[in-house]
């Protein structure tokens, strides 16, 4: 593949250490199979951040209805 951030599955398996290094240095890397199925590999930190963002309330109203962060009601 011509895009340096896209890997064929067989290449990613054979060069996993390099793939790991590139994720850390260059950002997310896409790994594709022959039939077009794909995954994106990201750093653990980026993955953790995405989970935190998914748990964010969508609106101020939703936020105001959340229980206090310490678990105690006031």
N, C-alpha and C positions, 0 to 999 in steps of 0.2 A: 504494500500500500504506500502511496506517496506521502500521506499525512504522517508526520513523525509521532503523533499522539494516537495513532490507530495501529493496532497489532492484530495479526491473524492468531487464532487460538494456539496453533502448533508452535508459532514463533514465541508467543508469550510463555508457553510452558518451557520451551527450550532455553529461554533467556530471562527467566523469572527474576533473577537478582538485578539485572539491568532494568527490567520493568519496574520493580520495587524502587530502585534508585531514581528513575525518571518521575514516578509519581511524587516522590519526596521533593525533587528539585524543579520539575517542570509543571506539576499539577496533574489533574485527572487524565487518565489514559483509557481509551476505549479498546476492548478486546472483542473481536467478531469471529463468528463461525461461518462456514461456507454458505449456509442458508440465510445469512443476514441477521441471525440472532446476535445480540450484543449485550455486554455489560460494561459499566464504567467503574474503574478502580480509582478510589480517592484515598487520601490520608485518613487515618483514624480521627484526627482532629476535625477535619472537614465533615466527616460522617457524623461525629458527635454534635457539631454545630447545627447540622441540618435537622437532627432530631430535636434539638432545643428550639429551633425556629418553628418546627411543626407543632410544638406544644404551646406556642404563643397564642393568646386570645386574639380572635379576629377583629374585635371591636372594643371600644371603651366600655360599652354596656356589658359585654361578656366579661371583661376584666373586672368590672365593679361587682359582678355576681360571684367571683371566685372567693373561696375561703381564705383567711389570712395565711401567709406563707409559713408561719410557725405552727399552724394546725389548731390554734386556739381561737375561738370566736370572741369578739369584743362587744 
